Amino acid sequence: MKDAPLLLLVPTALELERLRDQGGYDPARARVEVCGFGPVAAAARTATLLERYKPQRALLVGIAGTFDEESFPVGTATTFGEVALEGVGVGEGSRFVAPPALGFPQWPGSTDTTPHPIADRMRLEASGPLLLSTCAASDSPAHAAERKERFPAALAEDMEGFAVALACALARVPLSIVRGASNVVGDRQASAWRIPSALAAAHELSLEWLAKEPA
């Protein structure tokens, strides 16, 4: 089934509603779908949607936590060029051992998908900083600092980016990711979060990205 050339994925209905508040997206340019909260739902749903609609490209848009308020202030958005995964492997915290050290890639590569093994880090279509995807968000500044120590290049934390990237890689569909910073990583005080402004910034940046894409 052929459809719009771009599949635009949003993790949650809440994020989608805020993006629609900003004007949404032209359905002739992008099919917009919810991919689900967290890595398991996002991977499974993305794979289903890629098979159903067979897009030329995919774009993930939503919120994230920022590790660096100076480089990525709350209420702004950026495009990421690489995504890494934290949480699949052995142990946790300082005892965590990631797939590369275990010798088990999450996907070994194959002739009908990506030819390269996938362990815990993937390049995306656009250029930009590193996004760290986690199975559970950081619950304190100390937790965030621990993760930042393991991934010093990470600018932000989300829960779906790597999962969507893996599904796209297996389907050979290029992916870009735009995230708005709604909070500082590890800050669980909801009153300090800025979800509407983060998604307004993500909407604006994603429209700029779409404008550069061929119709």
C-alpha positions as CSV (number, residue, x, y, z in Angstrom):
1,M,0.0,0.0,0.0
2,K,1.5,3.3,-1.1
3,D,0.8,6.5,0.8
4,A,2.4,9.9,1.5
5,P,6.1,9.8,0.9
6,L,6.9,10.5,4.6
7,L,5.8,8.7,7.7
8,L,5.8,11.1,10.6
9,L,5.7,9.3,13.9
10,V,4.8,10.8,17.3
11,P,5.1,8.7,20.5
12,T,2.0,9.7,22.4
13,A,-1.5,11.1,21.8
14,L,-0.7,14.0,24.2
15,E,2.3,15.0,22.0
16,L,0.2,14.6,18.8
17,E,-2.6,16.9,20.2
18,R,-0.1,19.6,21.1
19,L,1.4,19.4,17.6
20,R,-2.0,19.7,16.1
21,D,-2.6,22.8,18.3
22,Q,0.3,24.3,16.4
23,G,-1.3,23.5,13.0
24,G,-0.4,19.9,12.4
25,Y,1.0,18.7,9.1
26,D,-0.1,18.7,5.5
27,P,-1.5,15.1,4.9
28,A,-0.3,15.3,1.3
29,R,3.3,15.5,2.6
30,A,3.2,13.3,5.6
31,R,1.1,10.5,7.1
32,V,1.0,11.2,10.9
33,E,0.8,8.2,13.2
34,V,1.2,7.5,16.9
35,C,4.0,5.0,17.4
36,G,3.6,4.3,21.1
37,F,5.3,5.1,24.4
38,G,8.6,3.4,25.2
39,P,10.9,1.3,23.1
40,V,8.8,-1.9,22.9
41,A,5.6,-0.3,21.6
42,A,7.5,2.1,19.4
43,A,9.5,-0.6,17.7
44,A,6.5,-2.9,17.1
45,R,4.2,-0.2,15.9
46,T,6.8,1.4,13.7
47,A,7.5,-1.9,12.0
48,T,3.8,-2.4,11.3
49,L,3.4,1.1,9.9
50,L,6.5,0.8,7.7
51,E,5.2,-2.4,6.2
52,R,1.7,-1.0,5.7
53,Y,2.5,2.4,4.1
54,K,6.0,1.8,2.6
55,P,7.2,5.4,3.0
56,Q,10.3,6.8,1.4
57,R,11.4,8.4,4.7
58,A,10.4,8.6,8.3
59,L,10.5,11.4,10.9
60,L,10.1,11.0,14.6
61,V,8.8,14.1,16.4
62,G,8.2,14.5,20.2
63,I,9.7,15.6,23.5
64,A,12.9,14.7,25.3
65,G,14.9,15.7,28.3
66,T,18.0,17.8,27.9
67,F,21.3,16.9,29.5
68,D,22.7,20.4,28.7
69,E,20.5,23.4,29.2
70,E,23.1,25.7,27.7
71,S,23.4,23.8,24.4
72,F,19.8,22.6,24.3
73,P,17.6,24.8,26.5
74,V,14.2,23.7,27.7
75,G,11.6,25.0,25.2
76,T,13.8,24.6,22.2
77,A,14.1,21.8,19.6
78,T,16.9,20.2,17.6
79,T,17.5,17.5,15.0
80,F,19.6,14.5,16.0
81,G,22.2,12.7,13.9
82,E,22.9,9.7,16.0
83,V,21.0,7.6,18.6
84,A,22.3,5.2,21.3
85,L,20.5,2.8,23.6
86,E,20.8,2.4,27.3
87,G,19.2,-0.5,29.1
88,V,19.6,-3.6,26.9
89,G,22.4,-5.8,28.1
90,V,23.4,-7.1,31.6
91,G,23.1,-5.4,35.0
92,E,22.2,-1.8,35.7
93,G,23.8,1.5,36.9
94,S,27.6,1.3,37.2
95,R,27.4,-2.5,36.7
96,F,25.7,-2.2,33.3
97,V,27.3,-4.1,30.4
98,A,26.1,-3.1,26.9
99,P,25.8,-5.4,23.9
100,P,29.2,-4.6,22.3
101,A,31.0,-5.9,25.4
102,L,28.8,-9.0,25.4
103,G,29.6,-9.8,21.8
104,F,25.9,-10.0,20.9
105,P,24.6,-7.4,18.4
106,Q,20.9,-6.8,18.7
107,W,20.8,-7.5,14.9
108,P,23.6,-9.2,13.0
109,G,22.8,-7.6,9.7
110,S,21.3,-9.4,6.7
111,T,21.0,-9.1,2.9
112,D,17.3,-8.0,3.1
113,T,17.7,-5.4,5.9
114,T,20.7,-3.3,7.0
115,P,24.0,-5.1,6.0
116,H,25.7,-3.9,9.2
117,P,25.4,-5.3,12.7
118,I,23.4,-3.1,15.1
119,A,24.6,-3.1,18.7
120,D,23.7,0.0,20.7
121,R,24.4,3.0,18.5
122,M,23.0,4.0,15.1
123,R,23.5,6.9,12.7
124,L,20.5,8.8,11.5
125,E,19.8,10.5,8.1
126,A,20.5,14.1,9.3
127,S,23.6,15.5,11.0
128,G,23.4,16.5,14.6
129,P,24.1,15.5,18.2
130,L,23.6,12.1,20.0
131,L,20.2,11.2,21.4
132,L,20.2,8.6,24.2
133,S,17.2,6.3,24.3
134,T,16.4,4.5,27.6
135,C,14.0,1.8,28.7
136,A,13.1,4.0,31.7
137,A,13.7,7.7,32.0
138,S,16.3,9.0,34.5
139,D,14.5,9.6,37.9
140,S,17.0,11.9,39.6
141,P,20.0,14.2,38.8
142,A,22.3,11.5,40.1
143,H,20.8,8.9,37.7
144,A,21.1,11.4,34.8
145,A,24.8,12.1,35.7
146,E,25.5,8.4,35.8
147,R,24.1,7.9,32.3
148,K,25.9,11.0,31.0
149,E,29.1,9.6,32.3
150,R,28.6,6.5,30.1
151,F,27.4,8.5,27.1
152,P,29.3,11.8,27.4
153,A,28.3,12.9,23.9
154,A,24.5,12.6,24.6
155,L,22.6,15.8,24.4
156,A,19.2,14.5,25.3
157,E,17.3,11.5,26.6
158,D,14.2,9.9,25.1
159,M,12.5,6.5,25.2
160,E,11.6,5.8,21.5
161,G,14.4,7.0,19.2
162,F,16.6,3.9,19.1
163,A,13.6,1.6,18.7
164,V,12.2,3.6,15.8
165,A,15.6,3.8,14.2
166,L,16.1,0.0,14.5
167,A,12.7,-0.7,12.8
168,C,13.5,1.8,10.1
169,A,17.0,0.3,9.5
170,L,15.4,-3.2,9.1
171,A,13.0,-1.8,6.6
172,R,15.7,0.3,4.8
173,V,13.8,3.5,5.4
174,P,15.9,6.6,6.3
175,L,15.0,8.2,9.6
176,S,15.4,11.6,11.1
177,I,14.5,12.7,14.6
178,V,13.3,16.0,15.9
179,R,12.9,16.4,19.7
180,G,11.8,19.4,21.8
181,A,13.4,19.7,25.2
182,S,10.5,19.7,27.7
183,N,12.6,19.3,30.9
184,V,16.1,18.6,32.3
185,V,17.0,14.9,32.4
186,G,16.4,13.6,35.9
187,D,13.9,16.3,36.9
188,R,10.6,14.6,37.7
189,Q,8.9,17.7,39.0
190,A,6.1,18.1,36.5
191,S,5.6,21.8,37.3
192,A,9.0,22.6,35.9
193,W,8.3,20.9,32.6
194,R,7.5,22.9,29.4
195,I,5.8,20.4,27.2
196,P,3.7,22.9,25.1
197,S,6.7,25.2,24.3
198,A,8.9,22.2,23.6
199,L,6.4,20.8,21.1
200,A,5.8,24.2,19.5
201,A,9.6,24.4,18.9
202,A,9.6,20.8,17.6
203,H,6.7,21.5,15.3
204,E,8.4,24.6,13.8
205,L,11.7,22.7,13.3
206,S,9.9,19.7,11.7
207,L,8.1,22.0,9.3
208,E,11.5,23.4,8.3
209,W,12.7,19.9,7.8
210,L,9.7,19.0,5.7
211,A,10.1,22.1,3.5
212,K,13.5,20.8,2.5
213,E,12.2,17.4,1.5
214,P,11.0,16.8,-2.1
215,A,7.3,16.7,-2.5
